[in-house]
């Protein structure tokens, strides 16, 4: 008889903007072991190795077992617990980043259907989560390796997707827009610039971004810049003005106001806070 166990690892610094592992682990749960009700600030996929349990989200209850997967969306209240007679054993990986929502939109997961029953490549997904766990560590090289293996795992969900992706064109436009933002965020680019590069109207670009990422192109660009700002404030000695210039802001005061609106503190306060913690 396998004894109950829990092995988990949480990344302390998530330096990669596009996609990065938040946490990863394995657990054989006690009967009726429960998490929640509560919310996460990141995506979290569980692959059920054995046993069974219940997943509660948005007033619905899903009974899941070995070979099934369920996804927790950020800022969505959930509760899940193991069965009393045959508690589940699962592997999980949490992740965040600007690529996450677009990749998940190309899988069979959706907010209305946040689980997949009997996924054909389940054993491969389990194996990839173990590979991510094996690559754990807080050096930058570990973050890169963990993220590479995470991309491989998510690709398995994409390959096994049973439904046709009705948003292929939207995904394509958003991917192209993100490529432009990633290459040009340090310049004073506008939404019109992004739309011109993608080759669609500003309104079409807006609808595509909303459908795929849940954000407008302007919101996505601002979030991208603020994530870069956090990294530079924490890992460089550049002045706030130099950081503002490096992120495409002509006015350091406007940069500081934007940062404060996003983070609830000034760039200077953020730098002091991260240096202390």
C-alpha positions as CSV (number, residue, x, y, z in Angstrom):
1,X,0.0,0.0,0.0
2,X,1.4,3.4,-1.0
3,X,1.6,5.8,1.9
4,X,0.2,9.3,1.5
5,X,2.8,11.9,0.5
6,X,3.3,15.4,-0.8
7,X,6.3,16.7,-2.7
8,X,6.1,20.2,-3.9
9,X,8.3,23.0,-5.1
10,X,7.4,26.7,-5.4
11,X,9.6,29.0,-7.5
12,X,10.6,32.1,-5.6
13,X,11.4,34.3,-8.6
14,X,9.5,34.2,-11.9
15,X,11.8,36.0,-14.2
16,X,10.4,34.9,-17.6
17,X,7.6,37.1,-18.9
18,X,6.1,35.0,-21.7
19,X,5.7,31.8,-19.6
20,X,7.1,30.6,-16.3
21,X,6.5,27.9,-13.8
22,X,4.9,29.0,-10.5
23,X,5.0,25.7,-8.6
24,X,5.1,22.0,-9.3
25,X,4.4,18.9,-7.2
26,X,3.0,15.5,-6.6
27,X,0.6,14.4,-3.8
28,X,-1.3,11.3,-2.7
29,X,-4.1,12.8,-0.6
30,X,-5.7,11.7,2.6
31,X,-9.4,10.7,2.4
32,X,-11.5,13.9,1.9
33,X,-8.3,16.1,1.8
34,X,-9.5,19.5,0.6
35,X,-8.2,22.7,-0.9
36,X,-10.5,25.8,-0.8
37,X,-12.7,27.5,-1.2
38,X,-10.2,30.0,-2.5
39,X,-8.6,31.6,-5.5
40,X,-5.2,31.3,-7.2
41,X,-3.3,34.1,-8.9
42,X,-2.0,31.8,-11.6
43,X,-3.1,28.9,-13.8
44,X,-2.9,25.4,-12.2
45,X,-3.2,22.1,-14.0
46,X,-3.8,18.8,-12.0
47,X,-3.3,15.4,-13.7
48,X,-5.0,12.7,-11.7
49,X,-2.8,9.6,-11.4
50,X,-5.1,7.4,-9.4
51,X,-8.2,7.6,-7.2
52,X,-11.0,10.1,-7.5
53,X,-12.4,13.3,-6.1
54,X,-14.6,16.3,-6.8
55,X,-13.9,19.7,-8.3
56,X,-16.2,22.6,-7.5
57,X,-16.1,25.8,-9.6
58,X,-18.7,28.4,-10.6
59,X,-21.6,26.6,-8.9
60,X,-20.8,23.3,-10.7
61,X,-19.4,20.1,-9.3
62,X,-17.3,17.7,-11.4
63,X,-16.5,14.1,-10.4
64,X,-13.1,13.2,-11.7
65,X,-10.8,10.2,-11.6
66,X,-7.6,8.6,-12.9
67,X,-6.5,9.9,-16.3
68,X,-8.5,13.1,-16.0
69,X,-7.1,16.6,-15.7
70,X,-8.6,19.8,-14.3
71,X,-7.5,23.4,-14.7
72,X,-7.8,26.2,-12.1
73,X,-8.1,29.6,-13.7
74,X,-6.5,32.7,-12.0
75,X,-8.8,34.7,-9.7
76,X,-11.6,32.1,-9.9
77,X,-13.0,30.7,-6.7
78,X,-12.6,26.9,-6.6
79,X,-12.8,24.0,-4.1
80,X,-11.5,20.5,-4.7
81,X,-11.3,17.4,-2.4
82,X,-10.4,13.8,-2.5
83,X,-12.9,11.0,-2.3
84,X,-13.4,9.4,1.1
85,X,-13.0,5.8,-0.1
86,X,-10.5,6.2,-2.9
87,X,-8.7,9.5,-2.5
88,X,-6.9,10.8,-5.5
89,X,-3.2,11.0,-6.2
90,X,-2.2,13.8,-8.6
91,X,0.6,15.7,-10.1
92,X,0.3,19.5,-10.7
93,X,2.0,22.4,-12.2
94,X,1.2,26.1,-11.8
95,X,2.2,28.7,-14.3
96,X,1.8,32.3,-15.3
97,X,2.9,34.5,-18.2
98,X,1.6,36.4,-21.3
99,X,1.6,33.2,-23.4
100,X,-0.5,31.2,-21.0
101,X,-4.0,32.2,-22.0
102,X,-3.3,32.0,-25.7
103,X,-1.9,28.4,-25.4
104,X,-4.7,27.2,-23.2
105,X,-7.2,28.6,-25.7
106,X,-5.8,26.1,-28.2
107,X,-6.6,23.2,-25.9
108,X,-9.9,21.5,-24.8
109,X,-9.9,23.5,-21.6
110,X,-12.3,26.5,-21.3
111,X,-13.7,28.5,-18.4
112,X,-17.0,26.7,-19.0
113,X,-15.4,23.3,-19.2
114,X,-12.3,23.4,-17.0
115,X,-11.5,19.7,-17.1
116,X,-10.6,17.0,-19.6
117,X,-11.7,13.4,-19.0
118,X,-9.5,10.5,-20.1
119,X,-7.0,12.5,-22.0
120,X,-5.2,10.2,-24.5
121,X,-1.7,11.5,-23.7
122,X,-2.2,11.4,-19.9
123,X,0.9,9.3,-19.2
124,X,3.1,11.7,-21.3
125,X,1.6,14.7,-19.4
126,X,2.4,13.0,-16.1
127,X,5.9,12.3,-17.2
128,X,6.4,15.9,-18.3
129,X,5.3,17.2,-14.9
130,X,7.8,14.9,-13.3
131,X,10.5,16.4,-15.7
132,X,9.5,19.9,-14.6
133,X,9.8,18.9,-11.0
134,X,13.2,17.3,-11.7
135,X,14.4,20.6,-13.2
136,X,13.5,22.6,-10.2
137,X,15.9,25.2,-8.8
138,X,16.1,29.0,-8.4
139,X,18.9,29.7,-10.8
140,X,18.0,31.3,-14.1
141,X,19.1,28.2,-16.0
142,X,16.5,26.2,-13.9
143,X,13.8,28.7,-14.8
144,X,14.6,28.3,-18.5
145,X,14.6,24.5,-18.3
146,X,11.4,24.3,-16.3
147,X,9.7,26.6,-18.8
148,X,10.9,24.6,-21.8
149,X,9.4,21.5,-20.3
150,X,6.2,23.3,-19.5
151,X,5.9,24.3,-23.1
152,X,6.3,20.7,-24.1
153,X,3.6,19.6,-21.6
154,X,1.2,22.3,-22.9
155,X,1.9,21.2,-26.5
156,X,0.6,17.8,-25.6
157,X,-2.8,19.3,-24.6
158,X,-2.8,21.2,-27.9
159,X,-2.0,18.1,-29.9
160,X,-4.8,16.1,-28.3
161,X,-7.5,18.8,-28.6
162,X,-10.6,17.2,-29.9
163,X,-12.5,20.3,-30.8
164,X,-11.7,22.5,-33.8
165,X,-10.3,25.8,-32.7
166,X,-12.8,28.3,-33.9
167,X,-10.5,31.1,-32.9
168,X,-7.5,30.1,-35.0
169,X,-7.6,33.5,-36.8
170,X,-7.9,35.4,-33.6
171,X,-5.0,33.4,-32.1
172,X,-2.9,34.1,-35.1
173,X,-3.6,37.9,-34.9
174,X,-2.9,38.0,-31.2
175,X,0.3,35.9,-31.6
176,X,1.5,38.3,-34.3
177,X,0.6,41.3,-32.1
178,X,2.5,39.9,-29.1
179,X,5.5,39.3,-31.3
180,X,5.4,43.0,-32.3
181,X,5.0,44.1,-28.7
182,X,7.8,41.9,-27.5
183,X,10.2,43.3,-30.2
184,X,9.1,47.0,-29.9
185,X,7.8,47.7,-26.4
186,X,10.9,49.8,-25.7
187,X,9.7,52.3,-28.3
188,X,6.7,54.6,-28.1
189,X,4.4,52.2,-30.0
190,X,0.6,52.6,-30.2
191,X,-2.3,50.3,-30.7
192,X,-2.5,51.6,-34.3
193,X,1.1,50.5,-34.8
194,X,0.3,47.0,-33.6
195,X,-2.8,46.8,-35.8
196,X,-0.9,48.0,-38.9
197,X,1.8,45.3,-38.3
198,X,-0.8,42.5,-37.8
199,X,-2.7,43.8,-40.9
200,X,-6.2,44.2,-39.3
201,X,-8.2,47.2,-38.2
202,X,-7.9,48.5,-34.6
203,X,-11.4,47.3,-33.8
204,X,-10.7,43.8,-35.2
205,X,-7.4,43.6,-33.2
206,X,-9.3,44.7,-30.1
207,X,-11.9,41.9,-30.5
208,X,-9.2,39.3,-31.1
209,X,-7.2,40.3,-28.0
210,X,-10.3,40.4,-25.9
211,X,-11.4,36.9,-27.1
212,X,-8.0,35.3,-26.6
213,X,-6.4,37.1,-23.7
214,X,-9.3,38.8,-22.0
215,X,-7.5,42.1,-22.3
216,X,-7.4,45.0,-24.9
217,X,-4.2,45.4,-26.9
218,X,-3.5,48.6,-24.8
219,X,-4.0,46.7,-21.5
220,X,-1.7,43.9,-22.7
221,X,1.0,46.3,-23.8
222,X,0.8,48.1,-20.5
223,X,1.0,44.8,-18.5
224,X,3.9,43.7,-20.6
225,X,5.8,46.9,-19.9
226,X,5.0,46.8,-16.2
227,X,6.4,43.3,-15.9
228,X,9.6,44.4,-17.6
229,X,9.6,47.4,-15.3
230,X,9.4,45.2,-12.2
231,X,12.3,43.1,-13.5
232,X,14.5,46.1,-14.1
233,X,13.6,47.7,-10.8
234,X,14.6,44.5,-9.0
235,X,17.6,43.4,-11.0
236,X,19.2,46.6,-12.3
237,X,20.6,49.8,-10.9
238,X,18.9,52.0,-13.6
239,X,17.2,55.1,-12.5
240,X,13.4,55.4,-12.8
241,X,13.8,57.8,-15.7
242,X,16.2,55.4,-17.5
243,X,13.7,52.5,-16.9
244,X,10.8,54.7,-18.3
245,X,12.9,55.5,-21.4
246,X,13.8,51.8,-21.8
247,X,10.1,50.9,-21.8
248,X,8.9,53.4,-24.4
249,X,7.7,56.1,-22.0
250,X,8.7,59.6,-23.0
251,X,7.6,60.9,-19.7
252,X,8.9,59.4,-16.5
253,X,6.1,61.0,-14.5
254,X,3.5,59.2,-16.7
255,X,5.4,56.0,-16.2
256,X,5.4,56.4,-12.5
257,X,1.6,57.0,-12.5
258,X,1.0,54.0,-14.7
259,X,3.2,51.8,-12.4
260,X,1.4,53.0,-9.3
261,X,-2.0,52.3,-10.8
262,X,-0.9,48.8,-11.6
263,X,1.1,47.9,-8.5
264,X,-0.3,50.1,-5.8
265,X,3.1,51.7,-5.1
266,X,5.6,53.9,-6.8
267,X,8.6,52.4,-8.7
268,X,10.8,53.7,-5.9
269,X,8.7,52.0,-3.3
270,X,8.6,48.8,-5.3
271,X,12.4,48.8,-5.5
272,X,12.8,49.3,-1.8
273,X,10.2,46.6,-1.0
274,X,11.9,44.0,-3.2
275,X,15.3,44.8,-1.9
276,X,14.2,44.3,1.7
277,X,12.2,41.1,0.9
